[in-house]
Amino acid sequence: MKKHKSLHETNIKPKTDRLSTEKQLQLLQTIIDNSLDIIQVFQSVRDQNNKIVDFIWIMNNKGGVAQNGDVIGSSLLSKNPGVIPSGIFDKMVSVVETGEPVQHEQYYHYEQFEGWFYQALVKSDDGLVMTSRDISKQKKAEQGMREQSHFINSITEMMPDVVSVVEFPSRNILYANRDTLTWIGFEVDEIQKMPFKDRIKLFHPEDIPAIQEFYERFHTLKDREENKVEYRIKDNNEQWARISLRGQVFARDKNNNPSQLLFVAQNITAQKNAEKEILSLKDEIAEHAEDKYRTLFNSIDEGFLIHEMVRDEEDRAVNFRLMEVNPAFTRQTGLGNDTVGKLATEFLPNLEKSWIDTYDRVARSGVAERVENYNQATQRWYNVHVSRVGHGNRQVAVLFDDITERKESERILQENQFQLKDLLKQRSEFIVVASHELKTPVTSIKAYAEIVQERLEEIGNLEDSVLLGKLNEQIDRLTILINNLLDITKIEQGKMPIHFEYLALDTILEERIQEIQRTTNHRIELIIEQPLQVKGDKQRIGQVITNLLSNAVKYSPKESLITVESNTGKNDVTISIADEGYGIPEKDLDKVFDKFFRVTTNNMDTFPGMGLGLYLAAQIVLEHGGRIWVESIEGKGSVFYFTLPLIN
């Protein structure tokens, strides 16, 4: 049998001019212990045919010890047998045998684990290095953001700037409007799927400290308080784009710590280039390079002017004098060229002192500043860049742009956000109260109706008994509607309880089919390959089956066939429910699992219902780590599918 070298023998060769093997291993252990990810190193175990049959732990960082305990030298399959049904073991074998690294997202629900993980597998000698990160919170947050994306898109699409919502502190993008970072050649989905550790590589190294400080400030930032940073980011053409980023706290967790951040970004590359070009001409201006300066000065869209500070006897700035202005200055302020040579207070009598203070501060320090400020005289908002002219401490160059429309859009967006949050909260509270208030009288009505129906049957009044039976059916529909509304509220609040236990899925299918069969003359056929063992909530999985069966009964002709079938895969089981009904138009297939959505073709919107059953079924399946989808041909019927992970 082939003898495989150990990690020590292969990777660390003792040399007199280097650290000892033991010191190198200690250094390596220290490095991986400081990683935020879980890092584990495995050695393969082969049988007499040189086939990999197991792995053993040979190195673990602190994150791995916290997760698995002291497992060095232990068998992977003895500690985590779930790696086989989950497919992780096969991926590990493939990496060792082929040398090809693997990166993937994995839902794992074996042993003490229950959640989503991002994993990277890289070959190392006759073993591999596994890097893992828990991304369960990110997955749940992504689901919540998808439900609100349509509303936010309708607002943000009208804005010229880029709006995004970022998870904090992980800094993963949860939402971005359509135009996100098209400035630098990336697609929206490409940026959203890119981890922050990869995005940070796009930033200019000199700007990273400012970006880190920008994020750190959110820990102490108050609600509605604004945070700002400017940085450079590399585009697809390896050129540096300049970005201005402003952010606020968008959501907080139960401990009142920021959990989501709202960003508004502007591409200021053209503006910065114009500023750079203008400021680079200052020396030429001093040497009377008038023609080039005037061409640029008069052609740019941004307003440009040069101020000279006016100070009192105690050297305090009290005013400033306009030395030069360009045509854009007049367009953006409504002030004429006759302002040149005048003191600011002559044509702006109520000028805010903050303008004078900012200009004077830059003139004295030589440190350029960018500010956004409101001017009462013109009743406009301006984005202003101020820099010192020459080596003195009196003149400043001011490049500005009118951002009043953007500020108004931001104000409307912020108002809509708070109104939406309040409305959603009020709606949820109303549904909870109303549903609970309705449950008691509906239960009483149901009980009285059944008593009256029994008495009518006893005295032989069958005609009225039938009417009472129909009343009972309507009461049952009302009860289902109330329960659905309560479930939706629990989902939105993240409070829908899921009680996992080991279940016989085939038994649940049979029970639910029998319940539906008693209420319809449709023919329901069940085809099961073998006993199906899954882990889940019996009531909730039963609710999914009932909702899909009821949907098939509702939208297919009487006495038609409904087929329920199971298909067992390697790691999960797929349940399909096929009907011979009216079918769903192709344009509606992506919407059928949306809340309150109902198909309107073929008069299907005349059937009773509120469009909640399929939405609830989808949410329950997702909570179990499964998938749900539909295939349909209009006029021939539909097939609804959902999957659940199998127990090995």
C-alpha positions in Angstrom: 0.0 0.0 0.0 1.3 3.5 -0.9 2.6 5.5 2.1 1.4 9.1 2.1 3.5 11.8 3.6 2.2 13.7 6.6 1.5 17.5 6.4 4.7 18.0 8.4 6.9 15.9 6.0 5.4 17.5 2.9 5.1 21.2 3.5 7.7 22.1 6.2 11.3 21.3 5.5 13.8 22.2 8.3 16.5 24.6 7.2 19.1 26.1 9.4 18.3 29.6 8.1 14.6 29.4 8.8 12.3 28.8 11.8 12.1 25.3 13.1 9.2 23.0 12.1 7.6 23.4 15.4 7.9 27.2 15.3 6.5 27.3 11.7 3.5 25.2 12.8 2.9 27.5 15.8 3.0 30.5 13.4 0.6 28.8 11.0 -1.8 27.9 13.9 -1.7 31.5 15.1 -2.5 32.8 11.6 -5.5 30.6 11.1 -6.7 31.1 14.6 -7.1 34.8 13.8 -9.4 34.1 10.8 -13.1 34.9 11.1 -13.8 31.7 9.2 -13.7 28.1 10.4 -10.5 26.5 8.9 -9.9 22.7 9.1 -7.2 20.6 7.6 -7.9 16.9 6.7 -5.7 14.0 5.7 -7.3 11.3 3.5 -7.7 7.7 4.7 -7.4 5.1 1.9 -8.2 1.4 1.8 -6.0 -1.3 0.3 -7.3 -0.3 -3.2 -6.1 3.2 -2.7 -9.7 4.5 -2.5 -10.5 7.3 -0.1 -12.9 6.0 2.5 -12.6 8.6 5.2 -10.7 11.7 6.4 -9.1 12.6 9.7 -8.6 16.0 11.2 -4.9 17.1 11.4 -5.3 20.8 12.1 -8.1 23.1 13.3 -8.4 26.8 14.1 -10.2 28.2 17.1 -13.5 28.6 15.2 -13.3 24.9 14.3 -12.6 23.9 17.9 -15.6 26.0 19.0 -17.8 24.2 16.5 -16.6 20.6 16.7 -14.5 20.3 19.9 -11.1 18.6 20.1 -11.2 16.4 17.0 -7.6 16.2 16.0 -6.9 12.7 14.9 -10.6 11.8 14.8 -12.5 10.3 11.9 -14.7 12.7 9.9 -17.4 10.1 9.2 -17.6 9.1 12.9 -18.1 12.7 14.0 -20.0 14.1 11.1 -21.7 11.2 9.1 -24.1 13.8 7.6 -21.3 14.8 5.1 -22.2 11.8 3.0 -26.0 12.4 2.4 -25.3 16.1 2.1 -22.8 15.5 -0.7 -19.9 17.2 1.1 -17.8 14.0 1.3 -18.0 13.4 -2.5 -16.8 17.0 -3.0 -13.9 16.5 -0.6 -12.9 13.3 -2.4 -13.1 15.0 -5.8 -10.8 17.9 -4.7 -8.2 15.5 -3.4 -8.3 13.3 -6.5 -8.5 16.0 -9.1 -6.7 18.9 -7.4 -9.5 21.2 -8.6 -10.7 23.6 -5.7 -14.4 23.9 -5.0 -16.4 26.8 -3.6 -20.1 26.3 -2.9 -23.0 27.2 -0.6 -24.4 24.2 1.4 -27.5 23.7 3.4 -26.5 21.3 6.2 -29.0 19.9 8.8 -27.2 17.0 10.4 -25.7 16.4 13.8 -25.8 19.7 15.8 -26.0 21.8 12.7 -29.0 23.5 11.0 -28.3 26.2 8.5 -26.5 27.5 5.4 -22.7 27.5 5.0 -20.3 28.9 2.4 -17.4 26.4 2.0 -14.1 26.5 0.0 -12.1 23.2 -0.5 -8.5 23.3 -1.6 -6.2 20.3 -2.0 -3.2 20.0 0.3 -0.9 16.9 -0.2 -3.1 13.8 0.1 -5.7 15.9 1.9 -7.4 19.2 1.8 -8.0 22.5 3.6 -11.7 23.4 4.3 -12.7 27.0 5.0 -16.4 27.4 6.2 -18.6 30.4 7.0 -22.1 30.4 8.5 -24.3 32.4 6.0 -27.7 31.5 7.5 -28.5 35.0 8.6 -27.6 36.3 5.1 -30.0 33.8 3.4 -32.9 34.7 5.7 -32.2 38.4 5.2 -32.1 37.9 1.4 -35.6 36.4 1.5 -36.9 39.3 3.5 -35.5 41.9 1.2 -36.9 40.2 -1.9 -40.4 40.8 -0.5 -39.8 44.5 -0.3 -37.7 44.9 -3.5 -40.6 45.7 -5.8 -41.8 48.7 -3.7 -38.2 50.0 -3.2 -37.4 49.6 -6.9 -40.4 51.7 -8.0 -39.0 54.6 -6.0 -35.3 54.1 -6.5 -35.5 53.6 -10.3 -36.5 57.3 -10.6 -33.4 58.4 -8.7 -30.1 59.2 -10.7 -28.0 57.9 -7.8 -27.4 54.3 -6.7 -29.3 53.1 -3.7 -28.4 50.0 -1.8 -29.0 48.2 1.5 -26.0 46.4 3.1 -26.0 43.9 6.0 -24.0 45.1 9.0 -21.4 44.2 10.1 -20.8 41.5 7.4 -21.2 44.3 4.7 -22.9 41.9 2.2 -25.2 43.7 -0.2 -28.8 42.8 0.4 -30.4 45.1 -2.2 -29.3 47.4 -5.0 -31.3 49.3 -7.6 -31.0 48.5 -11.3 -28.2 50.9 -12.1 -25.9 49.7 -9.4 -22.2 50.1 -10.3 -22.8 50.0 -14.0 -20.4 53.0 -13.8 -17.6 50.5 -13.3 -18.8 47.7 -15.7 -20.3 45.3 -13.2 -23.8 43.8 -13.3 -26.1 44.1 -10.3 -26.3 40.3 -9.6 -22.5 40.1 -9.9 -21.9 42.7 -7.2 -24.7 41.4 -4.9 -23.1 37.9 -4.9 -19.6 39.1 -4.4 -18.4 38.8 -0.7 -17.0 41.9 1.0 -13.5 40.3 1.2 -13.6 40.2 -2.7 -15.1 43.6 -3.1 -12.5 45.2 -0.9 -9.9 44.2 -3.4 -11.4 46.6 -5.9 -10.8 49.6 -3.6 -7.7 51.8 -3.8 -5.3 50.7 -1.0 -4.9 54.3 0.2 -8.7 54.7 0.7 -9.2 51.5 2.7 -8.5 53.1 6.1 -11.1 55.8 5.4 -13.7 53.1 4.3 -13.0 51.2 7.5 -13.5 54.3 9.6 -16.7 55.0 7.7 -18.1 51.6 8.7 -16.9 52.0 12.3 -18.8 55.2 12.7 -22.1 53.4 12.3 -21.6 51.8 15.7 -22.3 55.2 17.3 -24.4 56.8 14.6 -27.9 57.9 15.6 -31.0 57.2 13.4 -31.3 59.6 10.4 -27.8 60.8 11.1 -25.7 60.8 7.9 -22.3 59.3 7.4 -20.0 60.2 4.4 -16.9 58.9 2.7 -15.2 59.3 -0.7 -13.1 56.5 -2.3 -11.7 55.2 -5.5 -12.7 51.8 -7.0 -11.3 50.0 -9.9 -13.6 49.4 -12.9 -13.5 46.6 -15.5 -11.1 48.6 -17.6 -8.6 48.8 -14.7 -9.3 52.5 -14.3 -10.1 54.3 -11.0 -13.6 55.6 -10.6 -14.3 58.1 -7.8 -17.4 57.4 -5.6 -19.1 59.6 -3.0 -21.0 57.4 -0.5 -23.5 58.6 2.1 -25.1 56.2 4.5 -27.6 56.0 7.4 -28.7 53.2 9.8 -31.6 51.5 8.1 -32.5 48.7 10.6 -31.4 47.6 14.1 -31.3 44.3 15.8 -33.0 43.4 19.2 -30.0 44.9 21.0 -30.4 48.2 19.1 -27.2 47.6 17.2 -27.1 48.5 13.5 -28.0 45.4 11.4 -28.7 47.0 8.0 -27.4 50.2 6.4 -28.9 52.4 3.7 -26.4 53.8 1.2 -26.8 56.4 -1.6 -23.8 56.5 -3.9 -22.8 59.0 -6.6 -20.2 58.6 -9.3 -18.2 61.8 -9.0 -15.4 60.7 -11.4 -16.2 63.3 -14.0 -16.6 65.9 -11.4 -13.3 65.0 -9.7 -11.6 64.9 -13.1 -12.9 68.4 -13.8 -11.8 69.6 -10.3 -8.4 68.1 -10.9 -8.1 69.7 -14.3 -9.2 73.1 -12.9 -6.9 72.9 -9.9 -4.0 71.8 -12.1 -4.4 75.0 -14.0 -3.9 77.2 -11.0 -0.1 77.4 -11.7 -0.8 78.1 -15.4 -3.3 80.8 -14.3 -0.5 82.4 -12.3 1.6 82.3 -15.5 -1.3 83.8 -17.5 -2.3 80.6 -19.4 -5.7 82.3 -19.9 -7.0 80.7 -23.1 -7.0 77.1 -21.8 -8.2 78.1 -18.4 -11.1 80.1 -19.8 -12.2 77.3 -22.2 -12.5 74.9 -19.3 -13.7 77.5 -16.9 -16.6 78.4 -19.2 -17.5 75.0 -20.5 -18.0 72.8 -17.4 -21.5 72.2 -16.1 -20.6 72.8 -12.5 -20.5 76.3 -11.1 -17.0 77.6 -10.4 -15.9 80.7 -8.6 -12.9 82.1 -6.7 -13.4 83.8 -3.3 -11.0 86.0 -1.4 -11.6 85.9 2.4 -12.3 89.2 4.2 -11.1 89.3 7.9 -11.5 91.8 10.7 -8.7 93.4 12.9 -8.6 90.2 15.0 -8.1 88.1 11.9 -11.6 86.6 12.1 -13.3 85.8 8.8 -16.4 88.1 8.4 -17.1 88.0 4.7 -15.7 87.0 1.3 -15.3 88.8 -2.1 -16.1 87.1 -5.4 -13.0 87.3 -7.7 -14.2 85.2 -10.7 -17.3 83.2 -11.7 -18.2 81.0 -14.7 -21.4 80.9 -16.7 -22.6 77.8 -14.8 -22.5 79.9 -11.6 -25.2 82.2 -13.1 -27.3 79.2 -14.3 -27.3 77.4 -11.0 -27.7 80.4 -8.6 -29.7 82.9 -10.7 -27.0 85.5 -9.7 -25.4 87.6 -12.4 -21.8 88.4 -13.4 -22.1 91.7 -11.7 -21.4 89.9 -8.4 -17.7 89.8 -9.3 -15.7 92.1 -7.1 -18.6 92.5 -4.6 -18.7 91.2 -1.0 -21.0 88.2 -0.5 -23.3 90.1 1.9 -24.0 92.7 -0.7 -26.0 90.3 -2.8 -26.7 87.6 -0.2 -27.7 89.7 2.9 -28.8 86.6 4.9 -25.9 84.4 4.0 -25.4 81.6 6.4 -22.2 81.9 8.5 -21.4 78.2 7.9 -20.4 79.1 4.3 -17.9 81.8 5.5 -16.5 79.4 8.2 -16.0 76.6 5.7 -14.2 78.8 3.1 -12.0 80.3 5.8 -11.0 77.0 7.3 -9.9 75.7 3.9 -8.0 78.9 3.1 -6.0 78.6 6.4 -5.4 74.9 6.4 -5.0 74.1 2.7 -7.0 70.9 3.3 -9.8 70.6 0.7 -13.3 69.9 1.9 -16.5 68.7 0.3 -19.8 69.8 1.9 -23.5 69.7 1.1 -25.3 72.8 2.4 -28.5 74.8 1.9 -28.6 78.4 0.8 -31.6 80.3 2.0 -31.2 83.2 -0.5 -31.4 80.9 -3.6 -33.5 78.3 -1.8 -31.3 75.5 -3.3 -29.1 72.7 -2.0 -25.5 72.6 -3.3 -22.7 69.9 -3.3 -19.6 72.0 -2.9 -15.9 71.2 -3.2 -13.6 73.9 -1.7 -9.8 74.1 -2.2 -7.2 76.7 -1.5 -5.7 78.7 -4.4 -1.9 79.2 -4.3 0.2 79.3 -1.2 -1.5 82.2 0.6 -4.4 81.8 3.2 -7.0 84.1 1.6 -8.2 82.7 -1.7 -10.3 79.5 -2.3 -11.6 77.9 -5.4 -15.2 76.6 -5.2 -16.7 74.0 -7.5 -20.4 73.3 -6.9 -23.4 71.5 -8.3 -27.1 72.1 -7.7 -28.4 69.0 -5.9 -31.9 70.3 -4.9 -33.8 67.7 -7.0 -31.7 64.9 -5.5 -32.3 66.1 -2.0 -36.0 66.3 -2.6 -35.9 62.7 -4.0 -34.0 61.6 -0.9 -36.6 63.3 1.4 -39.5 61.6 -0.4 -37.7 58.3 -0.3 -37.1 58.6 3.4 -40.7 59.6 4.1 -41.9 56.7 2.1 -39.6 54.3 4.0 -40.9 55.4 7.3 -44.6 55.4 6.1 -44.1 51.9 4.7 -42.6 50.6 8.0 -45.5 52.2 9.9 -48.1 50.8 7.6 -46.7 47.3 7.6 -46.6 47.4 11.4 -50.1 48.7 11.7 -51.3 46.1 9.2 -49.7 43.2 11.0 -51.1 44.4 14.4 -54.6 44.8 12.9 -54.5 41.3 11.3 -53.4 39.7 14.6 -56.1 41.5 16.7 -58.8 41.0 14.1 -58.0 37.4 13.5 -58.0 36.6 17.2 -61.2 38.5 17.7 -62.8 36.5 14.8 -61.7 33.1 15.9 -63.9 32.9 19.0 -67.3 33.9 17.4 -66.5 31.8 14.3 -65.8 28.8 16.5 -69.1 29.3 18.3 -71.0 29.7 15.1 -69.5 26.5 13.8 -70.5 24.6 17.0 -74.1 26.0 16.9 -74.4 25.2 13.2 -73.4 21.6 13.7 -75.8 21.2 16.6 -78.7 22.6 14.5 -77.7 20.4 11.6 -77.8 17.3 13.8 -81.3 18.2 15.2 -82.6 18.9 11.7 -81.4 15.5 10.6 -83.0 13.9 13.7 -86.5 15.4 12.9 -86.1 14.4 9.2 -85.7 17.9 7.8 -83.0 17.0 5.3 -83.5 20.0 3.0 -82.6 22.5 5.8 -79.9 20.1 7.0 -78.2 20.3 3.6 -78.3 24.1 3.8 -76.7 24.0 7.3 -74.0 21.7 5.8 -73.2 24.3 3.2 -73.0 27.0 5.9 -70.5 24.8 7.8 -68.4 24.6 4.6 -68.3 28.4 4.4 -67.4 28.6 8.1 -64.5 26.2 7.5 -63.3 28.4 4.6 -63.5 31.5 6.9 -61.5 29.6 9.6 -58.8 28.7 7.0 -58.6 32.3 5.9 -58.2 33.5 9.5 -55.4 31.0 10.2 -53.7 32.0 6.9 -53.7 35.6 7.9 -52.2 34.8 11.3 -49.5 32.6 9.6 -48.6 35.4 7.2 -48.2 37.8 10.1 -46.0 35.3 12.0 -43.8 34.9 8.8 -43.4 38.7 8.4 -42.5 39.1 12.1 -40.1 36.1 11.9 -42.1 34.3 14.6 -43.6 31.3 12.7 -42.7 28.3 14.9 -41.2 25.3 13.1 -40.9 22.1 15.3 -38.5 19.7 13.6 -38.9 16.0 14.2 -38.4 12.8 12.2 -41.4 12.1 10.0 -42.8 9.5 7.7 -43.7 11.7 4.7 -45.6 8.9 2.9 -47.9 8.6 5.9 -48.6 12.4 6.0 -49.4 12.3 2.2 -51.9 9.5 2.7 -53.6 11.2 5.6 -54.0 14.6 3.8 -55.2 12.9 0.6 -57.9 11.0 2.5 -59.0 14.3 4.1 -59.3 16.1 0.7 -60.9 13.0 -1.0 -63.8 13.1 1.5 -64.7 16.6 0.3 -64.5 16.1 -3.5 -65.4 13.8 -6.4 -62.0 14.2 -8.0 -59.9 11.1 -8.4 -56.7 11.4 -6.4 -54.0 8.9 -7.1 -50.9 8.5 -4.9 -47.7 6.9 -6.3 -44.8 6.4 -3.8 -41.6 4.6 -4.7 -40.6 3.8 -1.1 -41.1 4.9 2.5 -39.9 8.5 2.9 -38.2 9.7 6.0 -37.7 13.5 6.4 -37.0 15.9 9.2 -39.6 18.7 9.6 -42.8 20.0 11.2 -45.6 17.6 10.7 -48.4 20.2 10.9 -46.6 22.7 8.5 -45.7 20.0 5.9 -49.2 18.8 6.0 -50.4 22.3 5.5 -48.2 22.5 2.3 -49.8 19.3 0.9 -53.3 20.4 1.8 -52.8 23.8 0.1 -51.5 22.3 -3.1 -54.2 19.6 -3.2 -56.9 22.1 -2.6 -55.5 24.3 -5.3 -55.6 21.4 -7.8 -59.2 20.6 -6.8 -60.3 24.2 -7.2 -58.8 24.8 -10.6 -59.6 21.5 -12.4 -62.8 20.0 -13.7 -65.0 17.7 -11.5 -64.1 14.0 -11.5 -60.8 14.7 -13.2 -57.6 13.0 -12.1 -55.1 14.5 -9.6 -51.8 12.6 -9.3 -49.5 12.8 -6.3 -46.1 11.3 -6.9 -42.7 11.1 -5.1 -39.3 10.9 -6.7 -36.4 10.1 -4.4 -33.0 11.7 -5.2 -29.6 11.4 -3.6 -30.2 14.0 -0.9 -33.8 15.0 -1.1 -37.3 13.8 -2.1 -39.4 15.7 -4.7 -43.2 15.6 -4.3 -45.3 16.5 -7.4 -49.0 17.2 -7.6 -50.4 17.2 -11.1 -53.9 18.2 -12.2 -55.8 18.3 -15.5 -57.1 21.8 -15.0 -57.0 25.2 -16.8 -53.3 25.7 -16.5 -51.4 28.9 -15.8 -50.2 31.4 -18.5 -46.4 31.5 -18.9 -46.2 35.1 -17.9 -47.7 34.3 -14.5 -45.5 31.3 -13.5 -43.0 33.5 -11.7 -45.7 35.2 -9.7 -47.9 32.3 -8.4 -46.0 32.1 -5.1 -46.3 35.9 -4.4 -48.5 37.1 -1.6 -52.1 37.9 -2.7 -51.4 37.0 -6.4 -54.2 35.4 -8.3 -54.3 34.3 -12.0 -57.0 36.3 -13.9 -57.2 34.5 -17.2 -60.1 32.0 -18.0 -62.2 33.7 -15.3 -59.9 32.0 -12.7 -60.2 35.1 -10.5 -63.9 34.2 -9.9 -62.9 31.2 -7.8 -62.9 31.8 -4.1 -59.6 32.7 -2.3 -57.2 35.5 -1.5 -54.0 34.2 -3.1 -52.4 33.2 0.3 -52.2 29.4 0.1 -49.4 29.1 -2.4 -47.5 31.9 -0.7 -47.7 30.1 2.7 -46.7 26.8 1.1 -43.6 28.4 -0.4 -42.5 30.0 2.9 -42.9 26.8 4.8 -40.9 24.8 2.2 -38.1 27.4 2.3 -38.0 27.2 6.2 -37.4 23.4 5.8 -34.5 24.0 3.4 -36.4 22.9 0.3 -37.5 24.3 -3.0 -40.9 24.9 -4.6 -41.8 25.6 -8.3 -44.5 25.0 -10.9 -44.7 23.8 -14.5 -47.8 24.4 -16.5 -49.3 24.4 -20.0 -52.3 26.6 -20.4 -55.4 24.6 -21.1 -53.8 21.3 -20.2 -53.1 21.5 -16.4 -50.3 22.3 -13.9 -47.7 20.3 -11.9 -46.6 21.8 -8.6 -43.3 20.5 -7.1 -41.6 20.8 -3.8 -38.5 19.2 -2.2 -37.5 18.2 1.3 -34.1 17.0 2.5 -34.0 13.3 3.2 -32.7 11.6 6.3 -30.0 9.0 5.6 
